[in-house]
Amino acid sequence: MRKVELYDTTLRDGAQTEGISYSVSDKLKIAQKLDFFGLHYIEGGWPGSNPKDLEFFKQIRKKRLKYAKICAFGSTARPHLSAQKDANLKSLLKSGAQVITLFGKSWDLHVKVVLRTSLDQNLRMILNSVKYLKKNGCMVIYDAEHFFDGARHNFDYALKTLLAAEEAGADRIVLCETNGGMITSSVVQIIRKVLPRLNTPLGIHTHNDCGMAVANTIAAVEEGCTHIQGTINGYGERCGNVDLIACIANLKLKLGLNCISDNKLQKLTELSHYVSEISNMRHKSNQPFVGESAFAHKGGVHINAMVKYPGTYEHIQPKLVGNKSRFLVSELSGRTSILLKAKELELALDKDALHTKKILKLLQDLEHRGYQFEAAEGSFELLMKKALKKHKKFFDLEGFRVIIEKTKSGKITSEAAIKLKVNKIEEHTAAEGEGPVNALDRALRKALSEFYPALAKMRLTDFKVRVLDERAGTAAKVRVLIQSQDEQDSWGTVGVHENIIEASWQALVDSVEYKLLKDKKE
Amino acid sequence: MRKVELYDTTLRDGAQTEGISYSVSDKLKIAQKLDFFGLHYIEGGWPGSNPKDLEFFKQIRKKRLKYAKICAFGSTARPHLSAQKDANLKSLLKSGAQVITLFGKSWDLHVKVVLRTSLDQNLRMILNSVKYLKKNGCMVIYDAEHFFDGARHNFDYALKTLLAAEEAGADRIVLCETNGGMITSSVVQIIRKVLPRLNTPLGIHTHNDCGMAVANTIAAVEEGCTHIQGTINGYGERCGNVDLIACIANLKLKLGLNCISDNKLQKLTELSHYVSEISNMRHKSNQPFVGESAFAHKGGVHINAMVKYPGTYEHIQPKLVGNKSRFLVSELSGRTSILLKAKELELALDKDALHTKKILKLLQDLEHRGYQFEAAEGSFELLMKKALKKHKKFFDLEGFRVIIEKTKSGKITSEAAIKLKVNKIEEHTAAEGEGPVNALDRALRKALSEFYPALAKMRLTDFKVRVLDERAGTAAKVRVLIQSQDEQDSWGTVGVHENIIEASWQALVDSVEYKLLKDKKE
């Protein structure tokens, strides 16, 4: 079986994502997780560009990695310097990384307007820089930046840059589709022209600006590339790098190629969640293979067919990538979905049991009142467990009061006071917040934190408010949907009320109870 | 130039997204926007499946659409029924839609285990159903569900289903990659086998389960398909349908094909935002072409090169799709849009006037802080008028206080006290409400009612809340969008703040002021 090498650049290209900023400790955590998962190369950063990256290389050397080689990234020597004198190349060597990933220019336009040097000089820079690193005993991966744009504008020159790297002894040559502007057929066409001209194993590095990064990477592998570069969840500048998660699943399950073990593939969903958590990014619910909704069925026709024959509306078995099927409970579905849900939660429930009817009735009542559970499975699970008497309260509310005040100066403040009991021990506390929901959230957690320290690990990632009866204006009932997550999972909860604070309260309490219940199970 | 037809199914397939639930009025708004944008076909829903969809078809007939044909969606007749007796086909005709999109089974497995009928009977169902609709004068688009899976398992049978639809006179035959499990090379291979066997114009309908929906659609067009089906922003069940937004941009800018005008292409970003707002979905910042970050540059090397030569790290000019470059250190923005807006509002403004620069600066500041004016034109109009000194305050706020209290019994109450001045006359009053926003709304109107009796005629019809910075949890900044209407108009207003009450207050005040200003004009 042909083997494909996986090269992760989450810690360097992924860190260019708007909103992502990794600490050294974040980077170490992600690197170790990637190694555990079985990735072959982990690009740690650009040691020449900042001290944080240097520190990472220093610390990662102390960790024992099982599978992965750590790579340091940097550019070819500056035009006016010999390789030996170039500070950037020196810092690459100093990083102690086993592998150096060196990028150079393949697009003549960039050589002229960005490097501001001659085309020949650029070739010499590539040749000498790679040679120098090879002489120093490194494995060298050569990233040909803007290769595809370069090939389209001046194929001969673009090819020469690759030949220079090959001549100097580069161990891999990676064709980079840096601007992400190529459609799949163009990528294929260019690779077909390049491949016969080189002997070095070829890699592919794509970006998602046309929404085709995954297809471009997979097509490149079909054409003969044996090394792929990407980031977990497709993080990266602009529209992101190619999502390695989808690539891995496609390589294994669609092309049948060897890149990680089947067992590790079953950790794919977990890996994706873990990295999104450390990156402080919301996990995309519709992410291919690993999203919470990736195998979720809502349409009645689809649910009906899935019950008759699993796989009618699923392209793979979700468990192969550690995900699962979900049947969304919505106006579009009926009792079948409740039974399926119960099965998913391992609750014994059969079609004609009194419990089932009770839950169905309850669900219909709640939906009639405006609850919606398809995006609030946390609340739905609690609802079923309450109906089946498999749930006990974690606390009793004695009362709360929230005050929002705005003065003439324009200053606005929010304060929440809360009194509750846990096992008959009363807690009475208060907190300020950025707004009333935040104040209430803080006061609730503050009150519960001594009893349930695990709550520190969860956070709220989104809330949505929907007016249910438009004609009632501001007096209308509103539905609040809250999304929460911890290091393992994410879950949705719901509250409905004419008072937005009460609706938020219901969803907050469900979110906290779901977390506590979940932890008890684990 | 070859022409490609655009078929939107946001209102049907898109509505299957977890978390999306459109009201009839939402659907009407989206349909009109899609028409304005220049889409050729808009699938309104499945009239046989629920009364809400029927209502949509009734109401859309009253709107004058300029470009788009409205399509009703449904399945072939039930196995045991003749087409004439099938309730589903009847309701399709009754919808009054100009185009019927009929889906039938192409995968033998589905015929056997889901329809539970014979392969021959399924062919007759397709033939008779299409014939029946054609006889009734409809344009018929035939959606061959699971065509690619069917072709892989039993090519001859899958082809026969298409030939049945063709024989019956279908106007388009659409190859559906329903489960989203095909990689691009397989899609191409299958289309190459099918295309020479048919005379009917072929369409393509893909899903994103492998992360390749866009590439698969574009490859299908390159192979000869002339009709594409998808949803705005790729909404849809599981991992979503193909994103029409990316498809349109790729068709126009990468393949140079005719599907909408260049002018309309410049509204692509606006369209994407508008539909995400109505759908109450967060707009994906890294969405190809239209995301806020799609042309945002963070890496130092990239910014440096972009300054030397624009386009070094951008695959297209962002303005072609109505987007813009952003440098994450210093924000840049276009003043043309402000001038266009001013023209729309009949405010005299020219490019170099001091006012224009002032508004531009203000707008950039506000957008940077999270304001968004696409769905809040009321607020934008006020903003411009304030900047042009064409606005005077209708009242001065002295202060307000909102108290929400929940007791042990579960009872929850909200009260707002407000003090304000109109022409130096002080009004100090209070009101209870169903929630804090309602209490504040009532108190504000109560305080103003003596001075401005016209306020009794307006009402708030919707409000939306969005968390802007997810990492901050409940302390995050939120954006509140309020929709208001009176007997003549409806208008949107916006507020942004960490405190949901303050954000609501801003939007409420804008809403009231917009109404009063509007009345003065009339």
Boltz contact constraints between the chains, C-beta under 6 A:
constraints:
  - contact:
      token1: [A, 16]
      token2: [B, 298]
      max_distance: 6.0
  - contact:
      token1: [A, 16]
      token2: [B, 299]
      max_distance: 6.0
  - contact:
      token1: [A, 18]
      token2: [B, 293]
      max_distance: 6.0
  - contact:
      token1: [A, 18]
      token2: [B, 296]
      max_distance: 6.0
  - contact:
      token1: [A, 113]
      token2: [B, 308]
      max_distance: 6.0
  - contact:
      token1: [A, 113]
      token2: [B, 309]
      max_distance: 6.0
  - contact:
      token1: [A, 114]
      token2: [B, 305]
      max_distance: 6.0
  - contact:
      token1: [A, 114]
      token2: [B, 308]
      max_distance: 6.0
  - contact:
      token1: [A, 179]
      token2: [B, 315]
      max_distance: 6.0
  - contact:
      token1: [A, 180]
      token2: [B, 315]
      max_distance: 6.0
  - contact:
      token1: [A, 181]
      token2: [B, 315]
      max_distance: 6.0
  - contact:
      token1: [A, 183]
      token2: [B, 218]
      max_distance: 6.0
  - contact:
      token1: [A, 183]
      token2: [B, 254]
      max_distance: 6.0
  - contact:
      token1: [A, 184]
      token2: [B, 184]
      max_distance: 6.0
  - contact:
      token1: [A, 184]
      token2: [B, 215]
      max_distance: 6.0
  - contact:
      token1: [A, 184]
      token2: [B, 219]
      max_distance: 6.0
  - contact:
      token1: [A, 185]
      token2: [B, 222]
      max_distance: 6.0
  - contact:
      token1: [A, 209]
      token2: [B, 288]
      max_distance: 6.0
  - contact:
      token1: [A, 209]
      token2: [B, 315]
      max_distance: 6.0
  - contact:
      token1: [A, 210]
      token2: [B, 250]
      max_distance: 6.0
  - contact:
      token1: [A, 210]
      token2: [B, 288]
      max_distance: 6.0
  - contact:
      token1: [A, 211]
      token2: [B, 214]
      max_distance: 6.0
  - contact:
      token1: [A, 211]
      token2: [B, 246]
      max_distance: 6.0
  - contact:
      token1: [A, 211]
      token2: [B, 288]
      max_distance: 6.0
  - contact:
      token1: [A, 212]
      token2: [B, 214]
      max_distance: 6.0
  - contact:
      token1: [A, 212]
      token2: [B, 215]
      max_distance: 6.0
  - contact:
      token1: [A, 214]
      token2: [B, 211]
      max_distance: 6.0
  - contact:
      token1: [A, 214]
      token2: [B, 212]
      max_distance: 6.0
  - contact:
      token1: [A, 215]
      token2: [B, 184]
      max_distance: 6.0
  - contact:
      token1: [A, 215]
      token2: [B, 212]
      max_distance: 6.0
  - contact:
      token1: [A, 215]
      token2: [B, 215]
      max_distance: 6.0
  - contact:
      token1: [A, 218]
      token2: [B, 183]
      max_distance: 6.0
  - contact:
      token1: [A, 219]
      token2: [B, 184]
      max_distance: 6.0
  - contact:
      token1: [A, 222]
      token2: [B, 185]
      max_distance: 6.0
  - contact:
      token1: [A, 237]
      token2: [B, 298]
      max_distance: 6.0
  - contact:
      token1: [A, 237]
      token2: [B, 299]
      max_distance: 6.0
  - contact:
      token1: [A, 238]
      token2: [B, 294]
      max_distance: 6.0
  - contact:
      token1: [A, 239]
      token2: [B, 286]
      max_distance: 6.0
  - contact:
      token1: [A, 239]
      token2: [B, 288]
      max_distance: 6.0
  - contact:
      token1: [A, 239]
      token2: [B, 294]
      max_distance: 6.0
  - contact:
      token1: [A, 240]
      token2: [B, 286]
      max_distance: 6.0
  - contact:
      token1: [A, 246]
      token2: [B, 211]
      max_distance: 6.0
  - contact:
      token1: [A, 250]
      token2: [B, 210]
      max_distance: 6.0
  - contact:
      token1: [A, 254]
      token2: [B, 183]
      max_distance: 6.0
  - contact:
      token1: [A, 280]
      token2: [B, 471]
      max_distance: 6.0
  - contact:
      token1: [A, 282]
      token2: [B, 470]
      max_distance: 6.0
  - contact:
      token1: [A, 286]
      token2: [B, 239]
      max_distance: 6.0
  - contact:
      token1: [A, 286]
      token2: [B, 240]
      max_distance: 6.0
  - contact:
      token1: [A, 288]
      token2: [B, 209]
      max_distance: 6.0
  - contact:
      token1: [A, 288]
      token2: [B, 210]
      max_distance: 6.0
  - contact:
      token1: [A, 288]
      token2: [B, 211]
      max_distance: 6.0
  - contact:
      token1: [A, 288]
      token2: [B, 239]
      max_distance: 6.0
  - contact:
      token1: [A, 293]
      token2: [B, 18]
      max_distance: 6.0
  - contact:
      token1: [A, 294]
      token2: [B, 238]
      max_distance: 6.0
  - contact:
      token1: [A, 294]
      token2: [B, 239]
      max_distance: 6.0
  - contact:
      token1: [A, 296]
      token2: [B, 18]
      max_distance: 6.0
  - contact:
      token1: [A, 298]
      token2: [B, 16]
      max_distance: 6.0
  - contact:
      token1: [A, 298]
      token2: [B, 237]
      max_distance: 6.0
  - contact:
      token1: [A, 299]
      token2: [B, 16]
      max_distance: 6.0
  - contact:
      token1: [A, 305]
      token2: [B, 114]
      max_distance: 6.0
  - contact:
      token1: [A, 308]
      token2: [B, 113]
      max_distance: 6.0
  - contact:
      token1: [A, 308]
      token2: [B, 114]
      max_distance: 6.0
  - contact:
      token1: [A, 309]
      token2: [B, 113]
      max_distance: 6.0
  - contact:
      token1: [A, 315]
      token2: [B, 179]
      max_distance: 6.0
  - contact:
      token1: [A, 315]
      token2: [B, 180]
      max_distance: 6.0
  - contact:
      token1: [A, 315]
      token2: [B, 181]
      max_distance: 6.0
  - contact:
      token1: [A, 315]
      token2: [B, 209]
      max_distance: 6.0
  - contact:
      token1: [A, 374]
      token2: [B, 18]
      max_distance: 6.0
  - contact:
      token1: [A, 375]
      token2: [B, 18]
      max_distance: 6.0
  - contact:
      token1: [A, 375]
      token2: [B, 19]
      max_distance: 6.0
  - contact:
      token1: [A, 398]
      token2: [B, 408]
      max_distance: 6.0
  - contact:
      token1: [A, 399]
      token2: [B, 406]
      max_distance: 6.0
  - contact:
      token1: [A, 399]
      token2: [B, 407]
      max_distance: 6.0
  - contact:
      token1: [A, 399]
      token2: [B, 408]
      max_distance: 6.0
  - contact:
      token1: [A, 400]
      token2: [B, 406]
      max_distance: 6.0
  - contact:
      token1: [A, 401]
      token2: [B, 405]
      max_distance: 6.0
  - contact:
      token1: [A, 402]
      token2: [B, 404]
      max_distance: 6.0
  - contact:
      token1: [A, 403]
      token2: [B, 403]
      max_distance: 6.0
  - contact:
      token1: [A, 404]
      token2: [B, 402]
      max_distance: 6.0
  - contact:
      token1: [A, 404]
      token2: [B, 501]
      max_distance: 6.0
  - contact:
      token1: [A, 405]
      token2: [B, 401]
      max_distance: 6.0
  - contact:
      token1: [A, 406]
      token2: [B, 399]
      max_distance: 6.0
  - contact:
      token1: [A, 406]
      token2: [B, 400]
      max_distance: 6.0
  - contact:
      token1: [A, 407]
      token2: [B, 399]
      max_distance: 6.0
  - contact:
      token1: [A, 408]
      token2: [B, 398]
      max_distance: 6.0
  - contact:
      token1: [A, 408]
      token2: [B, 399]
      max_distance: 6.0
  - contact:
      token1: [A, 412]
      token2: [B, 499]
      max_distance: 6.0
  - contact:
      token1: [A, 412]
      token2: [B, 502]
      max_distance: 6.0
  - contact:
      token1: [A, 414]
      token2: [B, 499]
      max_distance: 6.0
  - contact:
      token1: [A, 434]
      token2: [B, 475]
      max_distance: 6.0
  - contact:
      token1: [A, 434]
      token2: [B, 498]
      max_distance: 6.0
  - contact:
      token1: [A, 434]
      token2: [B, 499]
      max_distance: 6.0
  - contact:
      token1: [A, 435]
      token2: [B, 498]
      max_distance: 6.0
  - contact:
      token1: [A, 435]
      token2: [B, 499]
      max_distance: 6.0
  - contact:
      token1: [A, 435]
      token2: [B, 500]
      max_distance: 6.0
  - contact:
      token1: [A, 437]
      token2: [B, 474]
      max_distance: 6.0
  - contact:
      token1: [A, 438]
      token2: [B, 474]
      max_distance: 6.0
  - contact:
      token1: [A, 438]
      token2: [B, 475]
      max_distance: 6.0
  - contact:
      token1: [A, 441]
      token2: [B, 474]
      max_distance: 6.0
  - contact:
      token1: [A, 459]
      token2: [B, 473]
      max_distance: 6.0
  - contact:
      token1: [A, 460]
      token2: [B, 473]
      max_distance: 6.0
  - contact:
      token1: [A, 460]
      token2: [B, 474]
      max_distance: 6.0
  - contact:
      token1: [A, 461]
      token2: [B, 470]
      max_distance: 6.0
  - contact:
      token1: [A, 462]
      token2: [B, 467]
      max_distance: 6.0
  - contact:
      token1: [A, 462]
      token2: [B, 470]
      max_distance: 6.0
  - contact:
      token1: [A, 463]
      token2: [B, 467]
      max_distance: 6.0
  - contact:
      token1: [A, 465]
      token2: [B, 465]
      max_distance: 6.0
  - contact:
      token1: [A, 467]
      token2: [B, 462]
      max_distance: 6.0
  - contact:
      token1: [A, 467]
      token2: [B, 463]
      max_distance: 6.0
  - contact:
      token1: [A, 470]
      token2: [B, 461]
      max_distance: 6.0
  - contact:
      token1: [A, 470]
      token2: [B, 462]
      max_distance: 6.0
  - contact:
      token1: [A, 473]
      token2: [B, 459]
      max_distance: 6.0
  - contact:
      token1: [A, 473]
      token2: [B, 460]
      max_distance: 6.0
  - contact:
      token1: [A, 474]
      token2: [B, 437]
      max_distance: 6.0
  - contact:
      token1: [A, 474]
      token2: [B, 438]
      max_distance: 6.0
  - contact:
      token1: [A, 474]
      token2: [B, 441]
      max_distance: 6.0
  - contact:
      token1: [A, 474]
      token2: [B, 460]
      max_distance: 6.0
  - contact:
      token1: [A, 475]
      token2: [B, 434]
      max_distance: 6.0
  - contact:
      token1: [A, 475]
      token2: [B, 438]
      max_distance: 6.0
  - contact:
      token1: [A, 498]
      token2: [B, 434]
      max_distance: 6.0
  - contact:
      token1: [A, 498]
      token2: [B, 435]
      max_distance: 6.0
  - contact:
      token1: [A, 499]
      token2: [B, 412]
      max_distance: 6.0
  - contact:
      token1: [A, 499]
      token2: [B, 414]
      max_distance: 6.0
  - contact:
      token1: [A, 499]
      token2: [B, 434]
      max_distance: 6.0
  - contact:
      token1: [A, 499]
      token2: [B, 435]
      max_distance: 6.0
  - contact:
      token1: [A, 500]
      token2: [B, 435]
      max_distance: 6.0
  - contact:
      token1: [A, 501]
      token2: [B, 404]
      max_distance: 6.0
  - contact:
      token1: [A, 502]
      token2: [B, 412]
      max_distance: 6.0
